[in-house]
Amino acid sequence: MTDVRELAEAAGSSDALVGLRATVALRRLAERLEELQVRNARRQGLSWQEIAEALDVSKQAVHKKYARNA
């Protein structure tokens, strides 16, 4: 499953294994998107505090997770 629509539909499947696999795939996609957007935000000059607020986490959490990659 690679299409986002397919994943979203599969996440709501009555087949638990299909739903769980889709949930994992969506989580991985969300993590990659978050990392990409944090890098974009840092390149555009946003502070760690601004990024943390946008992600609804602490400044320390976002800095710890992404400082070496941003």
C-alpha distances in whole Angstrom, upper triangle without the diagonal:
4,6,8,9,7,6,10,11,9,11,14,13,17,15,15,13,10,12,12,9,8,11,11,8,10,13,13,12,15,17,16,17,20,22,21,23,26,27,27,29,31,32,33,36,34,36,34,36,34,31,31,32,29,27,29,30,33,34,35,31,29,32,31,28,28,31,31,28,29
4,6,9,7,7,10,12,11,13,16,16,19,18,18,16,13,14,15,12,10,12,12,8,10,13,12,10,13,15,14,15,18,19,18,20,23,24,24,26,28,29,30,32,31,33,32,33,32,28,29,30,27,25,28,29,32,32,33,30,28,30,30,26,26,29,29,25,27
4,5,5,6,9,10,10,12,15,15,19,19,19,18,14,15,16,14,11,13,14,10,10,14,13,11,14,16,15,15,18,20,19,20,23,24,24,26,29,29,29,32,31,33,32,33,31,28,29,30,26,25,27,29,32,33,34,30,28,31,31,27,27,30,30,27,28
4,5,5,6,9,10,10,13,14,18,18,18,18,14,13,15,13,10,11,12,9,8,12,12,9,11,14,14,13,16,18,17,18,21,22,22,24,26,27,27,30,29,30,29,30,28,25,26,26,23,21,24,25,29,30,31,28,26,29,29,25,25,28,29,26,26
4,5,5,6,8,10,11,13,16,17,18,18,14,13,15,14,11,12,15,12,10,14,15,13,14,17,17,16,19,21,21,21,24,26,25,27,30,30,30,33,31,33,32,33,30,28,28,28,25,24,26,28,31,32,34,30,29,32,32,28,28,32,32,29,29
4,5,5,6,8,10,11,14,14,15,15,11,11,13,12,9,11,13,11,10,14,15,13,15,18,18,18,21,23,22,23,26,28,27,29,32,32,33,35,34,35,34,35,33,30,30,31,28,26,28,29,33,34,35,32,30,33,33,29,29,33,33,30,31
4,5,5,6,9,10,13,13,13,13,9,9,10,9,5,8,10,7,7,11,12,10,12,15,15,15,18,20,20,21,24,25,25,27,30,30,31,33,32,33,31,32,31,27,27,28,25,23,25,26,30,31,32,28,27,30,30,26,26,30,30,28,28
4,5,5,7,9,13,14,14,14,11,9,11,11,7,8,11,10,8,11,13,12,12,16,17,16,18,21,21,21,24,26,26,27,30,31,31,33,31,32,31,31,29,26,26,27,24,22,23,25,29,30,31,28,27,30,30,26,27,31,31,29,29
4,5,5,7,10,11,13,13,10,9,12,12,8,10,13,12,11,14,16,15,16,19,20,20,22,24,25,25,28,29,29,30,33,34,34,37,35,36,34,35,33,30,30,30,27,25,27,28,32,34,35,31,30,34,34,30,31,34,35,32,33
4,5,5,9,9,10,10,6,5,9,8,6,8,11,10,10,13,15,15,16,19,20,20,22,24,25,26,28,30,30,31,34,35,36,38,36,37,35,36,34,31,31,31,28,26,27,29,32,34,35,31,30,33,33,29,30,34,34,32,33
4,6,9,9,9,9,7,4,7,8,5,6,9,9,8,11,13,13,14,17,18,18,20,22,23,24,26,28,29,30,32,34,34,36,34,34,32,33,31,28,28,28,26,23,24,25,29,31,32,28,27,31,30,27,28,32,32,30,31
4,7,9,9,11,9,6,9,11,9,9,13,13,12,14,17,17,17,20,22,21,23,26,26,27,29,31,31,32,35,36,36,38,36,37,35,35,33,31,30,30,27,25,26,27,31,33,34,30,30,33,33,30,31,35,36,33,34
4,5,7,9,6,5,9,10,9,10,14,14,14,16,19,19,19,22,24,24,25,28,29,29,31,34,34,35,38,39,39,41,39,40,38,38,37,34,33,33,31,28,29,30,34,36,37,33,33,36,35,32,33,37,38,35,36
4,6,9,8,7,10,12,12,13,16,17,17,19,21,22,23,25,27,27,29,31,32,33,35,37,37,38,41,42,43,44,42,43,40,41,39,36,36,36,33,31,31,33,36,39,39,35,35,38,38,34,36,40,40,38,39
4,6,5,6,9,10,11,12,15,16,17,18,20,21,22,25,26,27,28,31,32,33,34,37,37,38,41,42,43,45,42,43,41,41,40,37,36,37,34,32,32,33,36,39,39,35,35,38,37,34,35,39,39,37,39
4,5,5,6,9,10,10,12,14,15,16,18,20,21,22,24,25,27,29,30,31,33,35,36,37,39,41,41,43,40,41,38,39,38,35,34,34,32,29,30,30,34,36,36,32,32,35,34,31,33,37,37,35,37
4,5,5,6,8,10,11,12,14,15,17,18,20,21,23,24,26,27,29,30,32,34,35,36,38,39,41,42,40,40,38,39,38,35,34,35,33,29,30,31,34,36,36,32,32,35,33,30,32,35,35,33,35
4,6,5,6,9,10,11,12,14,16,17,18,20,21,23,24,26,27,29,30,32,33,34,36,38,39,41,39,39,37,38,37,33,33,34,31,28,30,30,34,36,36,32,31,34,33,30,31,35,35,33,34
4,6,5,6,9,10,10,12,14,15,16,18,20,21,22,24,26,27,28,30,31,32,34,36,37,39,36,37,34,35,34,31,30,31,28,26,26,27,31,33,33,29,29,32,31,28,29,33,33,31,33
4,5,5,6,9,10,11,12,14,15,17,19,20,21,23,25,26,27,29,30,31,33,35,36,37,35,35,33,33,33,30,28,30,28,24,25,26,29,31,31,27,27,30,29,25,27,31,31,29,31
4,5,5,6,9,10,11,12,14,16,17,19,20,22,23,25,26,28,29,30,32,34,35,36,35,35,33,34,33,29,29,30,28,25,26,26,29,31,31,27,27,30,28,25,26,30,30,28,29
4,5,5,6,9,10,10,12,14,15,16,18,20,21,22,24,26,27,28,30,32,33,34,32,33,31,32,31,28,27,28,26,23,24,25,28,30,30,27,26,29,28,24,25,29,29,27,28
4,5,5,6,9,10,10,12,14,15,16,18,20,21,22,24,26,26,29,30,31,33,30,31,28,29,28,25,24,25,23,20,21,22,25,27,27,23,23,26,25,22,23,27,27,25,27
4,5,5,6,9,10,11,13,14,15,17,19,20,21,23,24,26,27,29,30,32,30,30,27,29,28,24,24,25,23,20,21,21,24,26,26,22,22,24,23,20,21,25,25,23,25
4,5,5,6,9,10,11,12,14,16,17,18,20,22,23,24,26,27,29,31,29,30,27,29,28,24,24,26,23,20,22,22,26,27,27,23,22,25,24,20,21,25,25,22,24
4,5,5,6,9,10,10,12,14,15,16,18,20,21,22,24,26,27,28,26,27,25,26,25,22,22,23,20,17,19,20,23,25,25,22,20,23,23,19,20,24,24,22,23
4,5,5,6,9,10,10,12,14,15,16,19,20,21,23,24,26,27,25,25,23,24,23,20,19,20,18,15,17,17,20,22,22,18,17,20,20,16,17,21,22,19,21
4,5,5,6,9,10,11,12,14,15,17,19,20,21,23,24,26,24,25,22,24,23,20,20,22,19,16,19,18,21,22,22,18,17,20,19,15,16,19,19,17,19
4,5,5,6,9,10,11,12,14,16,17,18,20,21,22,24,23,24,22,24,23,19,19,21,18,16,18,19,22,23,23,20,18,20,20,16,16,20,20,17,18
4,5,5,6,9,10,10,12,14,15,16,18,20,21,22,20,21,19,21,19,16,16,17,15,12,15,15,18,19,20,17,15,18,18,15,15,18,19,17,17
4,5,5,6,9,10,11,12,14,15,17,19,20,21,19,20,17,19,18,15,15,17,15,12,15,14,17,17,18,14,12,15,15,11,11,15,16,13,14
4,5,5,6,9,10,11,12,14,16,17,18,20,19,20,18,20,19,16,16,19,16,14,17,17,19,19,20,17,14,16,16,12,12,15,15,12,13
4,5,5,6,9,10,10,12,14,15,16,18,17,18,17,19,17,14,15,17,14,12,16,16,19,19,20,17,14,16,17,14,13,16,17,14,13
4,5,5,6,9,10,10,12,14,15,16,15,15,14,15,14,10,11,13,11,9,12,12,15,15,16,13,10,13,14,11,10,13,15,12,12
4,5,5,6,9,10,11,12,14,15,14,15,13,16,15,11,12,15,13,11,15,14,16,15,16,13,10,12,12,9,7,11,11,8,8
4,6,5,6,9,10,11,12,14,14,15,15,17,16,12,14,17,14,13,17,17,18,17,18,16,13,14,16,13,10,13,13,10,9
4,5,5,6,9,10,10,12,11,13,12,14,12,9,12,14,11,10,14,15,17,16,17,16,12,14,16,13,11,13,15,12,10
4,5,5,6,9,10,11,9,10,9,12,10,7,9,12,10,9,13,13,14,12,14,13,9,10,12,10,8,10,12,9,7
4,5,5,6,9,10,10,11,11,14,13,10,13,15,14,13,17,16,17,15,16,15,11,11,14,12,8,9,10,7,5
4,5,5,6,9,9,12,12,15,13,10,14,15,13,14,17,18,19,17,19,18,14,14,17,15,12,13,14,11,8
4,5,5,6,5,8,9,11,9,7,11,12,10,12,15,15,16,14,16,16,12,13,16,14,11,12,14,12,9
4,5,5,5,7,8,11,10,8,12,14,13,14,17,16,16,13,15,15,12,11,14,13,10,10,12,10,6
4,5,8,10,12,14,13,12,15,17,16,17,20,20,20,17,19,19,15,14,17,16,13,12,13,11,8
4,6,9,12,14,12,11,15,16,14,16,19,20,20,17,20,20,16,16,19,19,15,15,17,15,11
4,6,9,11,10,10,14,15,14,16,19,19,18,15,18,19,15,14,18,18,15,14,16,15,11
4,7,8,6,7,10,11,11,13,15,15,15,12,15,16,13,12,16,16,13,13,16,15,11
4,5,5,6,9,10,11,12,14,14,12,9,12,13,11,10,14,14,12,11,15,15,11
4,6,5,6,9,10,10,12,10,9,6,8,10,7,6,10,11,10,9,13,13,10
4,5,5,6,9,10,10,9,8,5,9,10,9,9,12,13,13,12,16,17,14
4,5,5,6,9,10,10,10,8,12,13,10,11,15,15,14,14,18,17,14
4,5,5,6,8,9,9,8,11,11,8,9,12,12,11,12,15,14,12
4,5,5,6,5,6,5,8,8,6,8,11,11,11,12,16,15,14
4,5,5,6,7,8,11,11,10,12,15,15,15,16,19,19,17
4,6,8,10,10,14,13,10,13,16,15,14,16,19,18,16
4,6,9,10,12,10,8,12,14,12,12,15,18,17,15
4,7,9,12,10,10,13,15,14,15,17,20,20,18
4,7,8,6,7,10,11,11,13,14,18,18,17
4,5,5,6,9,10,11,12,13,17,18,17
4,5,5,6,8,10,11,11,14,15,14
4,6,5,6,9,10,10,13,15,14
4,6,5,6,9,10,13,14,14
4,5,5,6,8,11,11,11
4,5,5,5,8,10,9
4,6,6,8,10,11
4,6,8,9,10
4,6,5,6
4,6,5
4,6
4
